């Protein structure tokens, strides 16, 4: 089970020169058994929550060498959805997500670190609003097994806290908290 953690939040990965023991997983976007959610303080008083409706990715998990596992995820930031159309249009503007110039965010893992049998940290580069920063996703293994359709799945959840100014957002209400849920289908 410890090795499965590495696959944890391995939301998306490209398969380049994979060892024979590496398994490829595609994030279940078609069945939407995945989500990228956020919350942030609304004018410093309460919580504003939302999500990104369009993203895609995959991951590889190497059972023999979990540290060699990889994750790659692409997020269409134009798909931001806070359940309020006018606010979403504002969030897409240049002071925030700046979607006209940077419509996509990209994450690619650089290192996977195990903490225990079900928890780990996925380090990687996140490019958002044209800025690339190394981030750490606290990741938890949720489960694995056969599905009713003859496939095999693994699931993880990950969290991180992001300082908006690190990505050149003109935002004054504090950190953004991300929660990511991933269910991958072995290919």
C-alpha positions as CSV (number, residue, x, y, z in Angstrom):
1,X,0.0,0.0,0.0
2,X,2.9,2.3,0.7
3,X,3.9,2.2,-3.0
4,X,0.4,3.0,-4.1
5,X,0.7,6.4,-2.3
6,X,3.2,7.5,-4.9
7,X,0.5,7.2,-7.5
8,X,-1.6,9.3,-5.2
9,X,-2.5,12.6,-6.9
10,X,-0.5,11.6,-9.9
11,X,-3.1,13.3,-11.7
12,X,-1.6,13.1,-15.1
13,X,1.5,11.8,-16.6
14,X,3.1,11.3,-19.9
15,X,4.7,8.0,-20.6
16,X,8.3,8.5,-21.7
17,X,10.7,5.6,-21.3
18,X,8.8,3.8,-18.6
19,X,10.3,0.8,-17.0
20,X,8.5,-2.5,-17.5
21,X,6.9,-2.4,-14.0
22,X,5.4,1.0,-14.5
23,X,1.6,1.1,-15.0
24,X,-0.1,4.0,-16.8
25,X,-3.3,5.6,-15.5
26,X,-5.6,8.1,-17.2
27,X,-7.5,10.4,-14.9
28,X,-11.2,9.5,-15.2
29,X,-12.4,12.8,-16.7
30,X,-15.0,11.1,-18.9
31,X,-16.8,9.8,-15.9
32,X,-15.7,12.9,-13.8
33,X,-14.3,10.8,-11.0
34,X,-11.9,13.7,-10.4
35,X,-12.1,17.3,-9.2
36,X,-9.9,20.3,-8.7
37,X,-11.6,22.5,-6.1
38,X,-10.5,25.7,-4.4
39,X,-11.6,28.0,-1.5
40,X,-10.5,31.5,-0.7
41,X,-11.6,34.2,1.7
42,X,-14.3,36.4,0.3
43,X,-13.4,40.0,1.2
44,X,-11.6,38.5,4.2
45,X,-14.9,37.5,5.9
46,X,-16.3,34.2,4.7
47,X,-15.3,31.4,2.2
48,X,-15.7,31.5,-1.6
49,X,-15.5,28.1,-3.1
50,X,-15.2,27.0,-6.7
51,X,-13.6,24.5,-9.1
52,X,-12.1,24.1,-12.5
53,X,-14.5,22.2,-14.8
54,X,-12.0,21.3,-17.5
55,X,-8.7,19.5,-16.9
56,X,-7.0,16.4,-18.1
57,X,-4.1,14.2,-17.1
58,X,-2.5,10.9,-16.4
59,X,0.1,9.4,-14.2
60,X,2.5,6.5,-14.2
61,X,3.1,4.4,-11.1
62,X,6.2,2.2,-11.0
63,X,5.6,-0.5,-8.5
64,X,9.3,-1.5,-8.4
65,X,10.5,2.0,-8.0
66,X,7.8,4.3,-6.7
67,X,10.1,7.4,-6.7
68,X,10.3,7.0,-10.5
69,X,6.5,7.5,-10.9
70,X,5.4,10.6,-12.7
71,X,2.4,13.0,-12.8
72,X,1.3,15.5,-15.5
73,X,-1.9,17.6,-15.4
74,X,-3.2,20.4,-17.7
75,X,-6.0,22.7,-16.4
76,X,-8.1,24.9,-18.6
77,X,-8.3,27.9,-16.2
78,X,-11.0,29.5,-18.4
79,X,-13.2,26.8,-16.9
80,X,-13.1,28.4,-13.5
81,X,-16.6,28.0,-11.9
82,X,-17.5,29.7,-8.6
83,X,-21.3,29.3,-9.3
84,X,-21.6,33.0,-10.2
85,X,-21.1,34.0,-13.8
86,X,-20.3,37.6,-13.2
87,X,-17.7,36.8,-10.6
88,X,-16.2,34.1,-12.8
89,X,-15.8,36.7,-15.6
90,X,-13.9,38.9,-13.1
91,X,-11.7,36.0,-12.0
92,X,-10.7,35.4,-15.6
93,X,-9.5,39.0,-16.0
94,X,-5.8,40.1,-16.2
95,X,-5.5,40.8,-12.4
96,X,-6.3,37.2,-11.5
97,X,-6.2,34.2,-13.9
98,X,-5.4,36.3,-16.9
99,X,-7.0,33.7,-19.2
100,X,-6.6,35.8,-22.4
101,X,-2.8,35.5,-22.2
102,X,-2.5,32.2,-20.2
103,X,-5.5,30.0,-20.8
104,X,-3.9,26.8,-19.5
105,X,-2.1,25.8,-16.2
106,X,0.3,22.9,-16.3
107,X,1.7,20.7,-13.5
108,X,4.5,18.2,-13.9
109,X,6.0,16.2,-11.0
110,X,9.7,16.4,-10.3
111,X,10.0,14.2,-7.1
112,X,7.8,12.0,-5.0
113,X,8.4,11.6,-1.3
114,X,6.8,9.0,0.9
115,X,5.8,9.9,4.5
116,X,4.1,6.6,5.5
117,X,2.0,3.8,3.9
118,X,-0.8,6.2,2.8
119,X,0.7,9.7,2.8
120,X,3.3,11.5,0.7
121,X,4.3,14.7,-1.0
122,X,4.4,15.1,-4.7
123,X,6.8,17.9,-5.6
124,X,6.5,19.5,-9.1
125,X,6.4,22.6,-11.2
126,X,3.2,24.4,-11.6
127,X,2.9,27.0,-14.4
128,X,0.0,29.4,-13.8
129,X,-0.5,32.9,-15.2
130,X,2.8,32.5,-17.1
131,X,4.7,31.9,-13.9
132,X,6.4,28.6,-13.0
133,X,6.9,27.7,-9.3
134,X,7.9,24.5,-7.6
135,X,5.0,23.4,-5.3
136,X,4.3,20.5,-2.9
137,X,1.1,18.6,-2.9
138,X,0.3,16.8,0.3
139,X,-1.1,13.5,-1.0
140,X,-3.1,10.7,0.5
141,X,-3.8,7.3,-1.0
142,X,-7.6,6.6,-1.0
143,X,-8.0,3.2,-2.5
144,X,-7.5,0.8,-5.5
145,X,-9.1,-2.2,-7.1
146,X,-11.1,-3.6,-9.9
147,X,-14.1,-1.7,-11.2
148,X,-17.5,-3.2,-12.4
149,X,-16.5,-2.6,-16.1
150,X,-13.4,-4.8,-16.1
151,X,-10.9,-2.1,-15.4
152,X,-8.6,-1.4,-12.5
153,X,-8.5,2.0,-10.7
154,X,-6.5,3.8,-8.0
155,X,-7.6,7.0,-6.2
156,X,-5.9,9.8,-4.3
157,X,-6.5,13.2,-2.9
158,X,-4.1,16.0,-2.5
159,X,-4.1,19.5,-0.9
160,X,-1.9,22.6,-1.1
161,X,-2.0,26.2,0.0
162,X,-1.1,28.8,-2.6
163,X,0.0,32.4,-2.2
164,X,-1.7,34.2,-5.2
165,X,1.1,36.8,-5.3
166,X,3.6,33.9,-6.2
167,X,1.7,33.7,-9.5
168,X,1.4,37.5,-10.0
169,X,-2.3,37.7,-9.1
170,X,-3.5,41.1,-7.8
171,X,-5.3,39.5,-4.9
172,X,-5.6,40.8,-1.3
173,X,-7.6,38.3,0.6
174,X,-5.0,35.7,1.6
175,X,-4.1,32.2,0.5
176,X,-6.0,30.0,-1.9
177,X,-6.6,26.4,-0.7
178,X,-6.7,23.7,-3.3
179,X,-8.1,20.2,-2.9
180,X,-7.7,17.7,-5.7
181,X,-9.4,14.3,-6.0
182,X,-8.2,11.8,-8.6
183,X,-9.4,8.5,-9.7
184,X,-7.2,6.9,-12.4
185,X,-8.0,4.1,-14.8
186,X,-5.1,1.8,-15.5
187,X,-4.4,1.7,-19.3
